[in-house]
């Protein structure tokens, strides 16, 4: 049994076709915005960690007590 190709050319100017395309576009845009927001959250977290690390007092590692390590 052979099935002919589904030709959508005759539907391109119908409202249903335009609405479906608009819905797909909206879905793609919203999905991309969610991914962007998640990436921004990750960057903000990393920047907060970096800022906290720069505020820590520096310790002189040239003088360690007995049994003390660098903690690496």
Order of alpha helices (4+ residues) and beta strands (2+ residues): alpha
